[in-house]
Amino acid sequence: MATTGNTNGAAGLDSKQGPKPATQQSSKQGAQEGFVYLPLIAGWLVPGAGHFLLRKWGRGALLAAAIVGMFSMGIAMQGRIYGGASDILEMLGLVGDLGNGLLYIVSRVLGLGADQVQVTTADYGSRFIVVAGLLNVIAAVDAHNLRTGRKS
Amino acid sequence: MFKPSHFAAVVLFALFASVVFGITQRETPKRMIRYGIYCFVLFTGSAVALSWVMFLIAR
């Protein structure tokens, strides 16, 4: 039986696109050196940093602007930053917030955000902060995929 | 305190999410822009459509 599996790895892409120029190959070899998970961890801690490490300046700047902007607007709307895990909803909110990396830690240390959601915009703000964290995780995984050659 | 309207919050949410989706889910710049616009239209369009559905149900 013929398989139709997704061969979206680096080798699969190379075989479809033919041989690459020497400069592109050497830059790819340069990117393969070092700690493989560094862009993933850096991208999680600081939005866009994973792409900056891989010299994807434009993508990194746009990702950083989008994620930091979303997080900042959540804070400006007096959104809640989850700190405990007393019930399942708080635990899920905390997981989302932790995706913001250093933004979450700094905002917790500085006491930003509201303790209790009292107005509608604060509820929007809480969602903005959680979603900013989830988007940051997506961006960090994208940086990891670029690092491993799964994506170009 | 920043107090956007519900629609402004939807537009801001759609804008930021679409930027990240466009960059991370496509490979070439042209396809990133197209997919980002597609996501933005879907986010805002579905929010407006669902708002009208809820409005008509509530009447």
N, CA and C atoms of all chains as a GROMACS GRO file, in nm:
protein
  633
    1MET      N    1   0.085  -0.120   0.000
    1MET     CA    2   0.000   0.000   0.000
    1MET      C    3   0.088   0.124   0.000
    2ALA      N    4   0.055   0.216  -0.089
    2ALA     CA    5   0.136   0.337  -0.097
    2ALA      C    6   0.104   0.430   0.019
    3THR      N    7   0.205   0.487   0.080
    3THR     CA    8   0.185   0.580   0.191
    3THR      C    9   0.181   0.723   0.138
    4THR      N   10   0.100   0.803   0.203
    4THR     CA   11   0.092   0.945   0.166
    4THR      C   12   0.134   1.032   0.284
    5GLY      N   13   0.229   0.984   0.362
    5GLY     CA   14   0.274   1.056   0.480
    5GLY      C   15   0.341   1.188   0.443
    6ASN      N   16   0.342   1.279   0.538
    6ASN     CA   17   0.402   1.411   0.516
    6ASN      C   18   0.553   1.404   0.537
    7THR      N   19   0.627   1.425   0.432
    7THR     CA   20   0.773   1.428   0.441
    7THR      C   21   0.819   1.571   0.435
    8ASN      N   22   0.783   1.645   0.537
    8ASN     CA   23   0.811   1.790   0.536
    8ASN      C   24   0.941   1.824   0.607
    9GLY      N   25   1.030   1.726   0.617
    9GLY     CA   26   1.158   1.751   0.682
    9GLY      C   27   1.253   1.825   0.592
   10ALA      N   28   1.372   1.855   0.644
   10ALA     CA   29   1.470   1.931   0.567
   10ALA      C   30   1.513   1.855   0.442
   11ALA      N   31   1.530   1.723   0.456
   11ALA     CA   32   1.574   1.644   0.341
   11ALA      C   33   1.468   1.643   0.232
   12GLY      N   34   1.342   1.632   0.273
   12GLY     CA   35   1.232   1.631   0.177
   12GLY      C   36   1.225   1.762   0.100
   13LEU      N   37   1.242   1.872   0.167
   13LEU     CA   38   1.237   2.002   0.100
   13LEU      C   39   1.353   2.018   0.004
   14ASP      N   40   1.472   1.973   0.048
   14ASP     CA   41   1.590   1.987  -0.038
   14ASP      C   42   1.575   1.905  -0.165
   15SER      N   43   1.518   1.784  -0.152
   15SER     CA   44   1.506   1.700  -0.270
   15SER      C   45   1.408   1.758  -0.371
   16LYS      N   46   1.306   1.834  -0.319
   16LYS     CA   47   1.208   1.891  -0.411
   16LYS      C   48   1.262   2.016  -0.479
   17GLN      N   49   1.343   2.092  -0.406
   17GLN     CA   50   1.386   2.220  -0.458
   17GLN      C   51   1.519   2.214  -0.532
   18GLY      N   52   1.582   2.100  -0.532
   18GLY     CA   53   1.707   2.086  -0.603
   18GLY      C   54   1.824   2.138  -0.522
   19PRO      N   55   1.946   2.133  -0.581
   19PRO     CA   56   2.064   2.176  -0.506
   19PRO      C   57   2.060   2.325  -0.476
   20LYS      N   58   2.113   2.360  -0.356
   20LYS     CA   59   2.111   2.499  -0.315
   20LYS      C   60   2.249   2.562  -0.338
   21PRO      N   61   2.255   2.695  -0.349
   21PRO     CA   62   2.383   2.761  -0.368
   21PRO      C   63   2.476   2.737  -0.248
   22ALA      N   64   2.608   2.754  -0.274
   22ALA     CA   65   2.707   2.726  -0.170
   22ALA      C   66   2.689   2.818  -0.050
   23THR      N   67   2.652   2.945  -0.073
   23THR     CA   68   2.637   3.039   0.039
   23THR      C   69   2.522   2.998   0.128
   24GLN      N   70   2.414   2.950   0.065
   24GLN     CA   71   2.297   2.908   0.144
   24GLN      C   72   2.330   2.784   0.226
   25GLN      N   73   2.407   2.691   0.163
   25GLN     CA   74   2.444   2.569   0.234
   25GLN      C   75   2.534   2.601   0.353
   26SER      N   76   2.630   2.692   0.332
   26SER     CA   77   2.722   2.724   0.440
   26SER      C   78   2.650   2.795   0.554
   27SER      N   79   2.553   2.883   0.519
   27SER     CA   80   2.479   2.952   0.626
   27SER      C   81   2.394   2.852   0.702
   28LYS      N   82   2.339   2.752   0.632
   28LYS     CA   83   2.258   2.650   0.699
   28LYS      C   84   2.347   2.565   0.790
   29GLN      N   85   2.469   2.532   0.742
   29GLN     CA   86   2.560   2.456   0.826
   29GLN      C   87   2.598   2.535   0.950
   30GLY      N   88   2.615   2.669   0.934
   30GLY     CA   89   2.647   2.753   1.047
   30GLY      C   90   2.536   2.755   1.149
   31ALA      N   91   2.411   2.755   1.098
   31ALA     CA   92   2.295   2.757   1.188
   31ALA      C   93   2.280   2.626   1.263
   32GLN      N   94   2.335   2.517   1.208
   32GLN     CA   95   2.322   2.386   1.272
   32GLN      C   96   2.418   2.369   1.389
   33GLU      N   97   2.514   2.462   1.406
   33GLU     CA   98   2.609   2.447   1.514
   33GLU      C   99   2.549   2.500   1.643
   34GLY      N  100   2.599   2.449   1.757
   34GLY     CA  101   2.554   2.499   1.886
   34GLY      C  102   2.436   2.423   1.942
   35PHE      N  103   2.382   2.476   2.051
   35PHE     CA  104   2.273   2.412   2.124
   35PHE      C  105   2.143   2.422   2.045
   36VAL      N  106   2.084   2.308   2.013
   36VAL     CA  107   1.967   2.304   1.925
   36VAL      C  108   1.847   2.377   1.986
   37TYR      N  109   1.831   2.368   2.117
   37TYR     CA  110   1.712   2.423   2.182
   37TYR      C  111   1.727   2.569   2.224
   38LEU      N  112   1.842   2.631   2.191
   38LEU     CA  113   1.864   2.770   2.233
   38LEU      C  114   1.759   2.866   2.175
   39PRO      N  115   1.727   2.860   2.042
   39PRO     CA  116   1.621   2.950   1.991
   39PRO      C  117   1.485   2.926   2.056
   40LEU      N  118   1.455   2.800   2.089
   40LEU     CA  119   1.328   2.768   2.155
   40LEU      C  120   1.321   2.834   2.293
   41ILE      N  121   1.427   2.818   2.371
   41ILE     CA  122   1.428   2.872   2.508
   41ILE      C  123   1.434   3.025   2.504
   42ALA      N  124   1.521   3.079   2.416
   42ALA     CA  125   1.534   3.225   2.407
   42ALA      C  126   1.403   3.286   2.359
   43GLY      N  127   1.339   3.221   2.263
   43GLY     CA  128   1.211   3.270   2.210
   43GLY      C  129   1.102   3.267   2.314
   44TRP      N  130   1.106   3.168   2.403
   44TRP     CA  131   1.007   3.162   2.511
   44TRP      C  132   1.033   3.273   2.614
   45LEU      N  133   1.159   3.290   2.651
   45LEU     CA  134   1.190   3.389   2.755
   45LEU      C  135   1.167   3.532   2.706
   46VAL      N  136   1.213   3.562   2.584
   46VAL     CA  137   1.198   3.697   2.528
   46VAL      C  138   1.131   3.684   2.391
   47PRO      N  139   1.010   3.738   2.374
   47PRO     CA  140   0.940   3.724   2.244
   47PRO      C  141   1.025   3.774   2.127
   48GLY      N  142   1.041   3.689   2.026
   48GLY     CA  143   1.117   3.726   1.906
   48GLY      C  144   1.264   3.694   1.914
   49ALA      N  145   1.315   3.664   2.033
   49ALA     CA  146   1.460   3.641   2.050
   49ALA      C  147   1.507   3.516   1.974
   50GLY      N  148   1.422   3.416   1.966
   50GLY     CA  149   1.460   3.294   1.893
   50GLY      C  150   1.485   3.324   1.746
   51HIS      N  151   1.402   3.409   1.687
   51HIS     CA  152   1.421   3.445   1.547
   51HIS      C  153   1.541   3.538   1.530
   52PHE      N  154   1.564   3.627   1.628
   52PHE     CA  155   1.681   3.714   1.621
   52PHE      C  156   1.809   3.630   1.622
   53LEU      N  157   1.813   3.525   1.703
   53LEU     CA  158   1.932   3.438   1.708
   53LEU      C  159   1.959   3.373   1.573
   54LEU      N  160   1.852   3.348   1.499
   54LEU     CA  161   1.867   3.285   1.367
   54LEU      C  162   1.877   3.389   1.255
   55ARG      N  163   1.894   3.513   1.294
   55ARG     CA  164   1.911   3.627   1.201
   55ARG      C  165   1.788   3.650   1.114
   56LYS      N  166   1.673   3.615   1.167
   56LYS     CA  167   1.546   3.648   1.100
   56LYS      C  168   1.494   3.776   1.164
   57TRP      N  169   1.556   3.888   1.128
   57TRP     CA  170   1.531   4.013   1.199
   57TRP      C  171   1.388   4.062   1.179
   58GLY      N  172   1.340   4.061   1.056
   58GLY     CA  173   1.205   4.112   1.029
   58GLY      C  174   1.098   4.031   1.099
   59ARG      N  175   1.107   3.899   1.085
   59ARG     CA  176   1.008   3.812   1.150
   59ARG      C  177   1.013   3.829   1.301
   60GLY      N  178   1.135   3.834   1.355
   60GLY     CA  179   1.150   3.848   1.500
   60GLY      C  180   1.091   3.979   1.550
   61ALA      N  181   1.116   4.088   1.477
   61ALA     CA  182   1.065   4.219   1.519
   61ALA      C  183   0.912   4.220   1.516
   62LEU      N  184   0.854   4.164   1.411
   62LEU     CA  185   0.707   4.161   1.402
   62LEU      C  186   0.646   4.074   1.513
   63LEU      N  187   0.708   3.959   1.538
   63LEU     CA  188   0.658   3.872   1.644
   63LEU      C  189   0.669   3.940   1.780
   64ALA      N  190   0.784   4.004   1.804
   64ALA     CA  191   0.804   4.073   1.932
   64ALA      C  192   0.702   4.185   1.948
   65ALA      N  193   0.681   4.263   1.842
   65ALA     CA  194   0.585   4.374   1.849
   65ALA      C  195   0.445   4.323   1.878
   66ALA      N  196   0.406   4.214   1.809
   66ALA     CA  197   0.271   4.161   1.828
   66ALA      C  198   0.252   4.105   1.969
   67ILE      N  199   0.348   4.027   2.016
   67ILE     CA  200   0.331   3.959   2.146
   67ILE      C  201   0.346   4.058   2.262
   68VAL      N  202   0.449   4.143   2.256
   68VAL     CA  203   0.466   4.242   2.363
   68VAL      C  204   0.350   4.343   2.361
   69GLY      N  205   0.306   4.381   2.240
   69GLY     CA  206   0.192   4.472   2.229
   69GLY      C  207   0.067   4.413   2.290
   70MET      N  208   0.041   4.286   2.261
   70MET     CA  209  -0.079   4.221   2.315
   70MET      C  210  -0.070   4.211   2.468
   71PHE      N  211   0.047   4.172   2.517
   71PHE     CA  212   0.066   4.161   2.662
   71PHE      C  213   0.049   4.298   2.730
   72SER      N  214   0.110   4.402   2.669
   72SER     CA  215   0.103   4.537   2.727
   72SER      C  216  -0.041   4.588   2.731
   73MET      N  217  -0.115   4.561   2.624
   73MET     CA  218  -0.254   4.606   2.623
   73MET      C  219  -0.336   4.530   2.727
   74GLY      N  220  -0.305   4.405   2.747
   74GLY     CA  221  -0.372   4.328   2.852
   74GLY      C  222  -0.347   4.390   2.989
   75ILE      N  223  -0.222   4.429   3.013
   75ILE     CA  224  -0.188   4.494   3.140
   75ILE      C  225  -0.259   4.629   3.151
   76ALA      N  226  -0.258   4.705   3.038
   76ALA     CA  227  -0.320   4.838   3.038
   76ALA      C  228  -0.471   4.829   3.062
   77MET      N  229  -0.531   4.719   3.024
   77MET     CA  230  -0.674   4.700   3.048
   77MET      C  231  -0.701   4.646   3.189
   78GLN      N  232  -0.598   4.643   3.272
   78GLN     CA  233  -0.608   4.591   3.409
   78GLN      C  234  -0.647   4.443   3.411
   79GLY      N  235  -0.589   4.368   3.316
   79GLY     CA  236  -0.613   4.225   3.313
   79GLY      C  237  -0.548   4.156   3.431
   80ARG      N  238  -0.599   4.039   3.464
   80ARG     CA  239  -0.546   3.964   3.578
   80ARG      C  240  -0.430   3.876   3.534
   81ILE      N  241  -0.326   3.873   3.614
   81ILE     CA  242  -0.215   3.780   3.591
   81ILE      C  243  -0.231   3.665   3.690
   82TYR      N  244  -0.246   3.545   3.639
   82TYR     CA  245  -0.272   3.429   3.725
   82TYR      C  246  -0.146   3.393   3.802
   83GLY      N  247  -0.164   3.369   3.932
   83GLY     CA  248  -0.048   3.336   4.015
   83GLY      C  249  -0.061   3.202   4.084
   84GLY      N  250  -0.182   3.158   4.106
   84GLY     CA  251  -0.202   3.032   4.176
   84GLY      C  252  -0.269   2.929   4.087
   85ALA      N  253  -0.291   2.812   4.142
   85ALA     CA  254  -0.357   2.706   4.067
   85ALA      C  255  -0.459   2.639   4.159
   86SER      N  256  -0.553   2.720   4.208
   86SER     CA  257  -0.649   2.668   4.305
   86SER      C  258  -0.758   2.583   4.238
   87ASP      N  259  -0.795   2.618   4.114
   87ASP     CA  260  -0.890   2.535   4.041
   87ASP      C  261  -0.842   2.519   3.897
   88ILE      N  262  -0.915   2.440   3.820
   88ILE     CA  263  -0.870   2.402   3.687
   88ILE      C  264  -0.861   2.523   3.592
   89LEU      N  265  -0.956   2.616   3.607
   89LEU     CA  266  -0.955   2.733   3.519
   89LEU      C  267  -0.834   2.823   3.549
   90GLU      N  268  -0.804   2.839   3.678
   90GLU     CA  269  -0.687   2.917   3.716
   90GLU      C  270  -0.559   2.849   3.667
   91MET      N  271  -0.558   2.716   3.675
   91MET     CA  272  -0.439   2.642   3.631
   91MET      C  273  -0.417   2.662   3.481
   92LEU      N  274  -0.525   2.656   3.403
   92LEU     CA  275  -0.512   2.677   3.258
   92LEU      C  276  -0.467   2.820   3.228
   93GLY      N  277  -0.521   2.916   3.303
   93GLY     CA  278  -0.479   3.055   3.286
   93GLY      C  279  -0.332   3.073   3.319
   94LEU      N  280  -0.289   3.005   3.425
   94LEU     CA  281  -0.148   3.013   3.465
   94LEU      C  282  -0.057   2.956   3.357
   95VAL      N  283  -0.099   2.843   3.298
   95VAL     CA  284  -0.018   2.782   3.190
   95VAL      C  285  -0.005   2.879   3.073
   96GLY      N  286  -0.117   2.942   3.037
   96GLY     CA  287  -0.112   3.040   2.928
   96GLY      C  288  -0.023   3.158   2.962
   97ASP      N  289  -0.035   3.208   3.084
   97ASP     CA  290   0.046   3.323   3.126
   97ASP      C  291   0.195   3.290   3.127
   98LEU      N  292   0.228   3.167   3.169
   98LEU     CA  293   0.369   3.127   3.176
   98LEU      C  294   0.435   3.128   3.038
   99GLY      N  295   0.356   3.118   2.932
   99GLY     CA  296   0.411   3.125   2.796
   99GLY      C  297   0.476   3.258   2.766
  100ASN      N  298   0.446   3.360   2.844
  100ASN     CA  299   0.506   3.492   2.821
  100ASN      C  300   0.651   3.501   2.866
  101GLY      N  301   0.700   3.400   2.935
  101GLY     CA  302   0.841   3.398   2.976
  101GLY      C  303   0.875   3.510   3.074
  102LEU      N  304   0.977   3.587   3.040
  102LEU     CA  305   1.024   3.692   3.131
  102LEU      C  306   0.919   3.801   3.152
  103LEU      N  307   0.834   3.825   3.051
  103LEU     CA  308   0.728   3.926   3.067
  103LEU      C  309   0.640   3.890   3.187
  104TYR      N  310   0.610   3.761   3.201
  104TYR     CA  311   0.527   3.715   3.313
  104TYR      C  312   0.599   3.736   3.446
  105ILE      N  313   0.726   3.695   3.448
  105ILE     CA  314   0.802   3.705   3.573
  105ILE      C  315   0.817   3.851   3.617
  106VAL      N  316   0.854   3.937   3.521
  106VAL     CA  317   0.873   4.080   3.553
  106VAL      C  318   0.742   4.142   3.601
  107SER      N  319   0.632   4.111   3.532
  107SER     CA  320   0.504   4.170   3.572
  107SER      C  321   0.459   4.120   3.708
  108ARG      N  322   0.492   3.995   3.740
  108ARG     CA  323   0.458   3.943   3.874
  108ARG      C  324   0.540   4.013   3.981
  109VAL      N  325   0.669   4.031   3.951
  109VAL     CA  326   0.758   4.096   4.048
  109VAL      C  327   0.714   4.241   4.072
  110LEU      N  328   0.678   4.310   3.963
  110LEU     CA  329   0.638   4.451   3.974
  110LEU      C  330   0.493   4.468   4.022
  111GLY      N  331   0.422   4.358   4.032
  111GLY     CA  332   0.283   4.366   4.079
  111GLY      C  333   0.189   4.429   3.978
  112LEU      N  334   0.217   4.411   3.850
  112LEU     CA  335   0.129   4.468   3.746
  112LEU      C  336   0.002   4.384   3.733
  113GLY      N  337  -0.097   4.443   3.666
  113GLY     CA  338  -0.224   4.372   3.649
  113GLY      C  339  -0.310   4.383   3.773
  114ALA      N  340  -0.434   4.335   3.759
  114ALA     CA  341  -0.529   4.346   3.870
  114ALA      C  342  -0.537   4.215   3.947
  115ASP      N  343  -0.570   4.225   4.077
  115ASP     CA  344  -0.591   4.104   4.158
  115ASP      C  345  -0.726   4.041   4.128
  116GLN      N  346  -0.825   4.126   4.110
  116GLN     CA  347  -0.961   4.079   4.082
  116GLN      C  348  -1.014   4.149   3.957
  117VAL      N  349  -1.085   4.074   3.872
  117VAL     CA  350  -1.147   4.133   3.753
  117VAL      C  351  -1.279   4.195   3.794
  118GLN      N  352  -1.289   4.328   3.777
  118GLN     CA  353  -1.410   4.398   3.821
  118GLN      C  354  -1.488   4.462   3.707
  119VAL      N  355  -1.420   4.491   3.595
  119VAL     CA  356  -1.490   4.551   3.481
  119VAL      C  357  -1.470   4.463   3.358
  120THR      N  358  -1.552   4.487   3.256
  120THR     CA  359  -1.548   4.402   3.136
  120THR      C  360  -1.414   4.410   3.065
  121THR      N  361  -1.358   4.531   3.057
  121THR     CA  362  -1.231   4.544   2.986
  121THR      C  363  -1.119   4.468   3.057
  122ALA      N  364  -1.130   4.454   3.189
  122ALA     CA  365  -1.028   4.377   3.261
  122ALA      C  366  -1.036   4.229   3.223
  123ASP      N  367  -1.157   4.182   3.194
  123ASP     CA  368  -1.170   4.044   3.148
  123ASP      C  369  -1.108   4.027   3.010
  124TYR      N  370  -1.130   4.126   2.922
  124TYR     CA  371  -1.061   4.124   2.791
  124TYR      C  372  -0.910   4.120   2.814
  125GLY      N  373  -0.864   4.204   2.907
  125GLY     CA  374  -0.720   4.214   2.935
  125GLY      C  375  -0.661   4.081   2.979
  126SER      N  376  -0.735   4.010   3.066
  126SER     CA  377  -0.688   3.878   3.112
  126SER      C  378  -0.671   3.783   2.994
  127ARG      N  379  -0.768   3.788   2.901
  127ARG     CA  380  -0.760   3.700   2.783
  127ARG      C  381  -0.644   3.742   2.693
  128PHE      N  382  -0.621   3.871   2.679
  128PHE     CA  383  -0.510   3.920   2.599
  128PHE      C  384  -0.377   3.866   2.654
  129ILE      N  385  -0.362   3.868   2.786
  129ILE     CA  386  -0.237   3.823   2.847
  129ILE      C  387  -0.218   3.673   2.825
  130VAL      N  388  -0.324   3.596   2.845
  130VAL     CA  389  -0.315   3.451   2.825
  130VAL      C  390  -0.282   3.419   2.679
  131VAL      N  391  -0.352   3.485   2.586
  131VAL     CA  392  -0.331   3.455   2.444
  131VAL      C  393  -0.193   3.501   2.399
  132ALA      N  394  -0.143   3.612   2.455
  132ALA     CA  395  -0.007   3.655   2.422
  132ALA      C  396   0.093   3.546   2.460
  133GLY      N  397   0.071   3.482   2.574
  133GLY     CA  398   0.159   3.373   2.615
  133GLY      C  399   0.151   3.254   2.520
  134LEU      N  400   0.031   3.219   2.478
  134LEU     CA  401   0.014   3.106   2.386
  134LEU      C  402   0.077   3.137   2.249
  135LEU      N  403   0.059   3.261   2.202
  135LEU     CA  404   0.121   3.300   2.075
  135LEU      C  405   0.272   3.298   2.086
  136ASN      N  406   0.324   3.334   2.204
  136ASN     CA  407   0.470   3.331   2.222
  136ASN      C  408   0.523   3.189   2.215
  137VAL      N  409   0.447   3.094   2.266
  137VAL     CA  410   0.489   2.953   2.257
  137VAL      C  411   0.492   2.910   2.109
  138ILE      N  412   0.390   2.951   2.033
  138ILE     CA  413   0.388   2.918   1.890
  138ILE      C  414   0.511   2.978   1.820
  139ALA      N  415   0.544   3.103   1.855
  139ALA     CA  416   0.660   3.170   1.793
  139ALA      C  417   0.790   3.099   1.831
  140ALA      N  418   0.800   3.056   1.957
  140ALA     CA  419   0.922   2.988   2.002
  140ALA      C  420   0.937   2.853   1.931
  141VAL      N  421   0.827   2.782   1.914
  141VAL     CA  422   0.832   2.653   1.842
  141VAL      C  423   0.869   2.677   1.695
  142ASP      N  424   0.821   2.787   1.637
  142ASP     CA  425   0.857   2.821   1.499
  142ASP      C  426   1.008   2.845   1.489
  143ALA      N  427   1.064   2.915   1.588
  143ALA     CA  428   1.210   2.937   1.588
  143ALA      C  429   1.284   2.804   1.597
  144HIS      N  430   1.232   2.712   1.677
  144HIS     CA  431   1.294   2.580   1.688
  144HIS      C  432   1.286   2.505   1.554
  145ASN      N  433   1.173   2.516   1.486
  145ASN     CA  434   1.159   2.451   1.355
  145ASN      C  435   1.256   2.510   1.253
  146LEU      N  436   1.276   2.641   1.261
  146LEU     CA  437   1.374   2.704   1.172
  146LEU      C  438   1.515   2.654   1.204
  147ARG      N  439   1.541   2.637   1.332
  147ARG     CA  440   1.675   2.593   1.376
  147ARG      C  441   1.705   2.451   1.330
  148THR      N  442   1.604   2.364   1.338
  148THR     CA  443   1.626   2.224   1.301
  148THR      C  444   1.615   2.202   1.150
  149GLY      N  445   1.572   2.304   1.075
  149GLY     CA  446   1.560   2.290   0.930
  149GLY      C  447   1.426   2.237   0.884
  150ARG      N  448   1.332   2.218   0.979
  150ARG     CA  449   1.199   2.170   0.941
  150ARG      C  450   1.124   2.277   0.863
  151LYS      N  451   1.162   2.403   0.885
  151LYS     CA  452   1.100   2.515   0.815
  151LYS      C  453   1.210   2.606   0.765
  152SER      N  454   1.185   2.674   0.653
  152SER     CA  455   1.290   2.763   0.600
  152SER      C  456   1.247   2.908   0.612
  153MET      N  457  -0.625   5.382   3.266
  153MET     CA  458  -0.667   5.247   3.223
  153MET      C  459  -0.718   5.252   3.079
  154PHE      N  460  -0.675   5.158   3.001
  154PHE     CA  461  -0.713   5.149   2.860
  154PHE      C  462  -0.848   5.077   2.851
  155LYS      N  463  -0.949   5.147   2.794
  155LYS     CA  464  -1.083   5.087   2.787
  155LYS      C  465  -1.132   5.085   2.643
  156PRO      N  466  -1.091   4.987   2.565
  156PRO     CA  467  -1.140   4.981   2.427
  156PRO      C  468  -1.284   4.930   2.424
  157SER      N  469  -1.355   4.964   2.315
  157SER     CA  470  -1.488   4.906   2.296
  157SER      C  471  -1.472   4.758   2.264
  158HIS      N  472  -1.582   4.686   2.266
  158HIS     CA  473  -1.576   4.543   2.236
  158HIS      C  474  -1.520   4.520   2.094
  159PHE      N  475  -1.568   4.602   1.999
  159PHE     CA  476  -1.521   4.585   1.861
  159PHE      C  477  -1.372   4.620   1.848
  160ALA      N  478  -1.329   4.726   1.916
  160ALA     CA  479  -1.186   4.763   1.910
  160ALA      C  480  -1.100   4.651   1.969
  161ALA      N  481  -1.150   4.589   2.077
  161ALA     CA  482  -1.076   4.477   2.137
  161ALA      C  483  -1.067   4.360   2.040
  162VAL      N  484  -1.176   4.334   1.967
  162VAL     CA  485  -1.176   4.226   1.867
  162VAL      C  486  -1.074   4.255   1.757
  163VAL      N  487  -1.072   4.380   1.709
  163VAL     CA  488  -0.981   4.416   1.601
  163VAL      C  489  -0.836   4.405   1.647
  164LEU      N  490  -0.806   4.453   1.768
  164LEU     CA  491  -0.670   4.444   1.820
  164LEU      C  492  -0.628   4.297   1.837
  165PHE      N  493  -0.717   4.218   1.894
  165PHE     CA  494  -0.689   4.075   1.912
  165PHE      C  495  -0.660   4.009   1.777
  166ALA      N  496  -0.747   4.036   1.680
  166ALA     CA  497  -0.731   3.976   1.547
  166ALA      C  498  -0.601   4.020   1.482
  167LEU      N  499  -0.565   4.147   1.500
  167LEU     CA  500  -0.442   4.199   1.440
  167LEU      C  501  -0.318   4.126   1.495
  168PHE      N  502  -0.308   4.121   1.627
  168PHE     CA  503  -0.190   4.059   1.688
  168PHE      C  504  -0.184   3.908   1.657
  169ALA      N  505  -0.296   3.842   1.670
  169ALA     CA  506  -0.298   3.697   1.645
  169ALA      C  507  -0.267   3.667   1.498
  170SER      N  508  -0.319   3.751   1.407
  170SER     CA  509  -0.296   3.726   1.264
  170SER      C  510  -0.150   3.744   1.226
  171VAL      N  511  -0.083   3.842   1.288
  171VAL     CA  512   0.059   3.862   1.260
  171VAL      C  513   0.138   3.736   1.297
  172VAL      N  514   0.111   3.683   1.417
  172VAL     CA  515   0.185   3.564   1.462
  172VAL      C  516   0.148   3.443   1.377
  173PHE      N  517   0.020   3.425   1.348
  173PHE     CA  518  -0.021   3.310   1.267
  173PHE      C  519   0.042   3.318   1.127
  174GLY      N  520   0.039   3.437   1.068
  174GLY     CA  521   0.095   3.451   0.933
  174GLY      C  522   0.241   3.416   0.928
  175ILE      N  523   0.318   3.465   1.025
  175ILE     CA  524   0.463   3.442   1.023
  175ILE      C  525   0.497   3.296   1.052
  176THR      N  526   0.423   3.237   1.147
  176THR     CA  527   0.462   3.102   1.191
  176THR      C  528   0.404   2.990   1.105
  177GLN      N  529   0.295   3.016   1.036
  177GLN     CA  530   0.229   2.906   0.965
  177GLN      C  531   0.260   2.899   0.816
  178ARG      N  532   0.331   2.997   0.763
  178ARG     CA  533   0.368   2.996   0.621
  178ARG      C  534   0.516   3.025   0.606
  179GLU      N  535   0.572   2.992   0.488
  179GLU     CA  536   0.718   2.999   0.472
  179GLU      C  537   0.767   3.119   0.395
  180THR      N  538   0.696   3.160   0.290
  180THR     CA  539   0.744   3.273   0.210
  180THR      C  540   0.672   3.402   0.252
  181PRO      N  541   0.739   3.517   0.240
  181PRO     CA  542   0.676   3.645   0.283
  181PRO      C  543   0.541   3.671   0.218
  182LYS      N  544   0.529   3.643   0.090
  182LYS     CA  545   0.402   3.668   0.020
  182LYS      C  546   0.289   3.584   0.080
  183ARG      N  547   0.319   3.457   0.104
  183ARG     CA  548   0.216   3.369   0.161
  183ARG      C  549   0.188   3.404   0.307
  184MET      N  550   0.289   3.454   0.378
  184MET     CA  551   0.267   3.498   0.517
  184MET      C  552   0.165   3.613   0.520
  185ILE      N  553   0.186   3.711   0.431
  185ILE     CA  554   0.096   3.827   0.428
  185ILE      C  555  -0.045   3.783   0.392
  186ARG      N  556  -0.056   3.699   0.291
  186ARG     CA  557  -0.188   3.654   0.248
  186ARG      C  558  -0.259   3.576   0.359
  187TYR      N  559  -0.185   3.489   0.426
  187TYR     CA  560  -0.247   3.410   0.533
  187TYR      C  561  -0.282   3.497   0.653
  188GLY      N  562  -0.196   3.598   0.682
  188GLY     CA  563  -0.225   3.691   0.790
  188GLY      C  564  -0.354   3.769   0.764
  189ILE      N  565  -0.369   3.818   0.642
  189ILE     CA  566  -0.492   3.891   0.606
  189ILE      C  567  -0.613   3.798   0.614
  190TYR      N  568  -0.595   3.675   0.566
  190TYR     CA  569  -0.703   3.575   0.571
  190TYR      C  570  -0.747   3.551   0.716
  191CYS      N  571  -0.651   3.534   0.806
  191CYS     CA  572  -0.683   3.511   0.947
  191CYS      C  573  -0.753   3.633   1.007
  192PHE      N  574  -0.703   3.752   0.973
  192PHE     CA  575  -0.762   3.875   1.028
  192PHE      C  576  -0.909   3.888   0.986
  193VAL      N  577  -0.934   3.863   0.858
  193VAL     CA  578  -1.072   3.872   0.807
  193VAL      C  579  -1.161   3.766   0.874
  194LEU      N  580  -1.108   3.646   0.890
  194LEU     CA  581  -1.186   3.541   0.955
  194LEU      C  582  -1.216   3.574   1.102
  195PHE      N  583  -1.115   3.624   1.173
  195PHE     CA  584  -1.135   3.661   1.315
  195PHE      C  585  -1.245   3.767   1.327
  196THR      N  586  -1.226   3.878   1.257
  196THR     CA  587  -1.321   3.989   1.272
  196THR      C  588  -1.457   3.954   1.211
  197GLY      N  589  -1.454   3.889   1.095
  197GLY     CA  590  -1.580   3.852   1.029
  197GLY      C  591  -1.663   3.758   1.112
  198SER      N  592  -1.597   3.656   1.171
  198SER     CA  593  -1.674   3.561   1.252
  198SER      C  594  -1.726   3.627   1.379
  199ALA      N  595  -1.649   3.721   1.436
  199ALA     CA  596  -1.696   3.792   1.556
  199ALA      C  597  -1.820   3.875   1.523
  200VAL      N  598  -1.818   3.946   1.410
  200VAL     CA  599  -1.933   4.027   1.369
  200VAL      C  600  -2.054   3.938   1.340
  201ALA      N  601  -2.030   3.828   1.268
  201ALA     CA  602  -2.140   3.737   1.232
  201ALA      C  603  -2.203   3.676   1.358
  202LEU      N  604  -2.119   3.628   1.451
  202LEU     CA  605  -2.172   3.568   1.573
  202LEU      C  606  -2.243   3.672   1.660
  203SER      N  607  -2.196   3.796   1.655
  203SER     CA  608  -2.264   3.903   1.730
  203SER      C  609  -2.405   3.924   1.678
  204TRP      N  610  -2.420   3.924   1.545
  204TRP     CA  611  -2.553   3.939   1.486
  204TRP      C  612  -2.641   3.820   1.522
  205VAL      N  613  -2.585   3.699   1.522
  205VAL     CA  614  -2.664   3.579   1.559
  205VAL      C  615  -2.713   3.593   1.702
  206MET      N  616  -2.625   3.633   1.793
  206MET     CA  617  -2.664   3.648   1.934
  206MET      C  618  -2.768   3.759   1.950
  207PHE      N  619  -2.750   3.867   1.873
  207PHE     CA  620  -2.847   3.977   1.880
  207PHE      C  621  -2.985   3.930   1.836
  208LEU      N  622  -2.991   3.852   1.728
  208LEU     CA  623  -3.120   3.805   1.677
  208LEU      C  624  -3.182   3.702   1.772
  209ILE      N  625  -3.099   3.619   1.835
  209ILE     CA  626  -3.153   3.521   1.932
  209ILE      C  627  -3.209   3.594   2.055
  210ALA      N  628  -3.141   3.699   2.096
  210ALA     CA  629  -3.182   3.770   2.218
  210ALA      C  630  -3.309   3.852   2.199
  211ARG      N  631  -3.346   3.882   2.076
  211ARG     CA  632  -3.465   3.967   2.052
  211ARG      C  633  -3.595   3.893   2.082
   0.00000   0.00000   0.00000
